[in-house]
Amino acid sequence: MSTTTAPPRVKRELPPLMTLSDSAAERLRKLYEKAEAGKLLRIGVKTKGCSGMAYDLSFVDEAGPGDERVTDKGLSILVDRKASLYLIGTMMDYEVKAMSAGFVFVNPNEKGRCGCGESFHV
């Protein structure tokens, strides 16, 4: 009788659920210190727009039962557990343009966006 022992499988490390760019962290830190003091940013995904899904951001007083806490650059954000699969590996950035400013997402799971940039699909 012959027995062979297979080497143990090496688990590859999963990417972080989300990360913050330096500019997003700076903007979020200012919001947490002033206008949204004592609150946490909660990120989710909802059905919306011509491509099917859109990022949903809100400030909440505390984590809900379906929220995952992500900490990066010394700041905590909440991610709706139902949105986790769509957001794995996403970086949140903060952009300032001539006529607008806001948080944007660099999501490796996106397969496309609508023309206006409001919604995406995976």
N, C-alpha and C positions, 0 to 999 in steps of 0.2 A: 504494500500500500504506500502510495506516494502522497506526501503532503507538501504543499507549497504555501508559503506565507507571503501574502502580498504586502508590500510596504504600506504603512498607514497613509491614508489620503491627507494631503496637505490642504488645510482649509485656507482659502484665499480671503483676504480681508475685504469686507464690504465697504463701499464708499460711505462717507458720513451722510446722514439723511439730508442735511443742508449745511451750508457754510455762508458766511457773510464776507463780502468784500470789505476792504478798509473804509471805503466811502459809505457803504451801507451801515457799517458798525458805528462810524462817526455820527451819521444822521440819527440812527436809532438811539444812540447814547444821549444825544441832545433831546430827543423826544421823551425818553424815559426820565430825564432830569427836570423837564419843564412841563409841557402841555399834557403829557401822558404819565406823569409821575405816579408810581404805585401800580401801574398797569403793565400788562405783557402783550406783545404783538402776537396775534394768532393768525396762522396762515392755513388756508384750506383751498379746495378746488370746488367750483360749482359749475353746473351746466349753464352755459351762456354763450352767446355769440354764434357766428356762422361756422366756426371750426369745432364747436362743441363744448369746450371747457375754458374757464377763466380762473385766474388766481383771485382769491377772496381774502382780503386783509382786514382785520379788526383789532381794536384794543380791548382787552378783557381784564377784569379784576383778578381772576384766578384761573388756574387750569381746570378744564372740565374732565370728566371721566374718560373721554375718548381722545385726550390730547397727549402728545409726546413732547417732552421738554428737550430742546436742543440748545446747547451752550457753545458759543464760539466767540473768541476775542473778548471774553469776560462778560458777554451779554447772553441772556436767555430769551428764546422765542418759543412759541408753542406751535406744533403742527398737528392738525386734525388727523387722527389715525387713519381715517378713510381716504385721506389724500396722500398718505405716505408712499404708496407704490408709485404714484405719479411724480413724486418729488425727490426720490432717492438720487443723490449726487448733485442736486441743484444748488447754484450759488445765487444768493440775493445780492444785487448791486443797487447803487443809488446813482441815478443820472441827472445831470442838470443840463438842460438844453436852452436855447434862446427863448422859447415860449412856454416851457414846461419843466417840471422836475418831479421825480418820483422813483419809487422802488421798481426795479425790473428784475427779471429772472433769467438766468442762463441755465436752461434745463436740458440735460443730455437725453432725456426721454421724449422730448418733443419731436414729432415727425413733420410738423408743419404749423403755420400760423395763418390767420386770416389776413386780408390785405390791410386792415386798419390796425392790426397788432393787438387787438383786444382779447382775442381768444386763440386757443391752440388745440391740437389733437396729438394723441400718442399712439 
